[in-house]
Amino acid sequence: MGMIKDLMNQTRKPEGRLGKMMISSMNSGHARVSDWGMSCLGGVEPESILEIGCGGGRNADELLKKYAGATVTAVDYSYLSVEKTIEYNRKNVDRGRCTVLQADVSQLPFPDASFDLATAFETVYFWPGLAHCFSEVARVLRPGGTFLIVNETDGSDPSSLKYEKIIDGMKIYPPEEIRAALMEASFTEVEVIGHGSKPWVAVRSVK
Ligand SMILES: C[S@@+](CC[C@H](N)C(=O)[O-])C[C@H]1O[C@@H](n2cnc3c(N)ncnc32)[C@H](O)[C@@H]1O
């Protein structure tokens, strides 16, 4: 259990040798839920995108493919995630379409109203205080901008709850708790989209 727990804890903030192992598996492990979540972004045509908790960097690349005219700024508070995201997106980094920075969502290093779309895949479980972090996302979004949260579990499947016990500081939020925190952070038009046959959830909201 010790080794598995140590490895699983690297999902929160990849560091060191185990962190490198975990990052290598994140892109493939989250591909299906991420692609489904991105399909919930109909009607949005962003020019500037903030991808928060970018992990291995696949989602930044998928966003760049989906929105050919857009730029993506990817952030993560883990140095290893930043390194991996740069490596995964090398061509777009060199072309100036992708910028990757080490930053904590609770204190984003951007001026107000910098982005049209913010995304958060498989990461809000670890954020320090949802309403505060959502307010910070709202601050850097332009009025009318969209915030998309995608989680592999909405807490309805008992098997996923074991991760809360294994991973320090992880919290699996029921969608209604996410909705309430978004509204507290002054987001509107909050839409909870369930997958149907899996416990996956996407929450879309508008600044
Ligand atoms: C489970 S991984 C998901 C990575 C990627 N989004 C994906 O779907 O594969 C969670 C990521 O969120 C990052 N993260 C967690 N809390 C964060 C915070 N407060 N600020 C920035 N990044 C954070 C972690 O470092 C990690 O890379």
PDBQT file of the ligand as one rigid body, heavy atoms in Angstrom, charges set to zero:
ROOT
HETATM    1  C1  LIG A 301      -4.471  14.746 -11.484  1.00  0.00    +0.000 C 
HETATM    2  S1  LIG A 301      -3.423  15.920 -12.223  1.00  0.00    +0.000 S 
HETATM    3  C2  LIG A 301      -4.336  16.314 -13.724  1.00  0.00    +0.000 C 
HETATM    4  C3  LIG A 301      -3.453  16.852 -14.810  1.00  0.00    +0.000 C 
HETATM    5  C4  LIG A 301      -4.151  17.195 -16.126  1.00  0.00    +0.000 C 
HETATM    6  N1  LIG A 301      -5.058  18.309 -15.960  1.00  0.00    +0.000 N 
HETATM    7  C5  LIG A 301      -4.888  16.004 -16.665  1.00  0.00    +0.000 C 
HETATM    8  O1  LIG A 301      -6.112  16.035 -16.782  1.00  0.00    +0.000 OA
HETATM    9  O2  LIG A 301      -4.217  15.011 -16.992  1.00  0.00    +0.000 OA
HETATM   10  C6  LIG A 301      -3.671  17.385 -11.256  1.00  0.00    +0.000 C 
HETATM   11  C7  LIG A 301      -2.743  18.505 -11.658  1.00  0.00    +0.000 C 
HETATM   12  O3  LIG A 301      -3.206  19.711 -11.026  1.00  0.00    +0.000 OA
HETATM   13  C8  LIG A 301      -2.081  20.387 -10.510  1.00  0.00    +0.000 C 
HETATM   14  N2  LIG A 301      -2.540  21.252  -9.402  1.00  0.00    +0.000 N 
HETATM   15  C9  LIG A 301      -3.115  20.845  -8.247  1.00  0.00    +0.000 A 
HETATM   16  N3  LIG A 301      -3.368  21.896  -7.450  1.00  0.00    +0.000 NA
HETATM   17  C10 LIG A 301      -2.954  23.002  -8.119  1.00  0.00    +0.000 A 
HETATM   18  C11 LIG A 301      -2.928  24.382  -7.796  1.00  0.00    +0.000 A 
HETATM   19  N4  LIG A 301      -3.378  24.829  -6.597  1.00  0.00    +0.000 N 
HETATM   20  N5  LIG A 301      -2.449  25.257  -8.710  1.00  0.00    +0.000 NA
HETATM   21  C12 LIG A 301      -1.971  24.784  -9.899  1.00  0.00    +0.000 A 
HETATM   22  N6  LIG A 301      -1.936  23.478 -10.247  1.00  0.00    +0.000 NA
HETATM   23  C13 LIG A 301      -2.436  22.593  -9.370  1.00  0.00    +0.000 A 
HETATM   24  C14 LIG A 301      -1.121  19.280 -10.081  1.00  0.00    +0.000 C 
HETATM   25  O4  LIG A 301       0.199  19.704  -9.942  1.00  0.00    +0.000 OA
HETATM   26  C15 LIG A 301      -1.312  18.267 -11.205  1.00  0.00    +0.000 C 
HETATM   27  O5  LIG A 301      -0.425  18.480 -12.273  1.00  0.00    +0.000 OA
ENDROOT
TORSDOF 0
